[in-house]
Amino acid sequence: MSLNRDFKIRGYTVGQMPNLPLIVVIVATVAGWMTEQGSVTNRLMDSVFLVSLSIWSYLETFDGANAFRRVLGIAGFVVVVLSSL
């Protein structure tokens, strides 16, 4: 059994175990859903979400395993920019 946990389609990596910034994005999202809208905790989780998503997007855009992953990174940047408007 291989220890490589990447999800590949025809040798093309399309999914893998999340890295630390993506785990923080997921945790901040769930914590934000569980808090009251507009509370200090909710605003803090929104900030953590945006910073972590920015870091993850940067890593995927410039260090992604393939073009698909780089496109995901660019999509993350788009989410960050649209959230900031």
C-alpha positions as CSV (number, residue, x, y, z in Angstrom):
1,M,0.0,0.0,0.0
2,S,1.3,3.4,-1.0
3,L,1.7,6.2,1.5
4,N,1.0,8.7,-1.3
5,R,-2.5,10.0,-0.6
6,D,-2.8,12.3,-3.7
7,F,-5.9,11.9,-5.7
8,K,-4.8,11.5,-9.3
9,I,-6.7,11.2,-12.6
10,R,-4.4,9.8,-15.3
11,G,-1.4,10.8,-13.3
12,Y,-2.6,14.4,-12.9
13,T,-2.9,15.5,-9.2
14,V,-6.3,17.0,-8.6
15,G,-6.5,16.6,-4.9
16,Q,-4.3,15.9,-1.9
17,M,-4.3,16.2,1.9
18,P,-4.8,19.9,2.8
19,N,-1.8,21.9,3.9
20,L,-1.8,24.1,7.0
21,P,-3.2,27.3,5.5
22,L,-6.1,25.4,4.0
23,I,-6.8,23.6,7.3
24,V,-6.9,27.1,9.0
25,V,-9.3,28.3,6.2
26,I,-11.6,25.4,6.9
27,V,-11.5,25.9,10.7
28,A,-12.1,29.6,10.4
29,T,-15.0,29.0,8.1
30,V,-16.7,26.6,10.5
31,A,-16.0,28.8,13.5
32,G,-17.4,31.8,11.7
33,W,-20.6,29.9,11.0
34,M,-20.9,29.0,14.6
35,T,-20.7,32.6,15.9
36,E,-23.2,35.4,15.8
37,Q,-23.0,37.6,12.7
38,G,-21.1,40.8,13.4
39,S,-19.6,39.7,16.7
40,V,-16.0,40.2,17.5
41,T,-15.3,36.5,17.1
42,N,-17.1,36.4,13.7
43,R,-15.1,39.3,12.4
44,L,-11.9,37.8,13.7
45,M,-12.7,34.5,11.9
46,D,-13.4,36.4,8.7
47,S,-10.0,38.0,9.0
48,V,-8.3,34.7,9.7
49,F,-10.1,33.2,6.7
50,L,-9.0,35.9,4.3
51,V,-5.3,35.9,5.4
52,S,-5.1,32.1,5.4
53,L,-6.9,31.9,2.0
54,S,-4.4,34.5,0.7
55,I,-1.5,32.5,1.8
56,W,-2.9,29.2,0.4
57,S,-3.7,30.9,-2.9
58,Y,-0.2,32.3,-3.2
59,L,1.3,28.9,-2.5
60,E,-0.9,27.2,-5.0
61,T,-0.5,29.8,-7.7
62,F,3.3,29.9,-7.6
63,D,4.1,26.4,-6.2
64,G,1.1,24.3,-7.4
65,A,1.8,20.7,-8.6
66,N,0.2,21.4,-12.0
67,A,-1.9,23.8,-14.0
68,F,-5.2,22.7,-12.3
69,R,-3.8,23.5,-8.9
70,R,-2.5,26.9,-10.1
71,V,-6.0,27.7,-11.4
72,L,-7.4,26.9,-8.0
73,G,-4.9,29.3,-6.5
74,I,-5.9,32.0,-8.8
75,A,-9.6,31.3,-8.0
76,G,-8.7,31.7,-4.3
77,F,-7.2,35.1,-5.1
78,V,-10.4,36.1,-6.8
79,V,-12.4,35.1,-3.7
80,V,-10.1,37.2,-1.5
81,V,-10.4,40.2,-3.8
82,L,-14.2,39.9,-4.1
83,S,-14.6,39.5,-0.3
84,S,-12.6,42.7,0.2
85,L,-15.0,44.8,-1.9
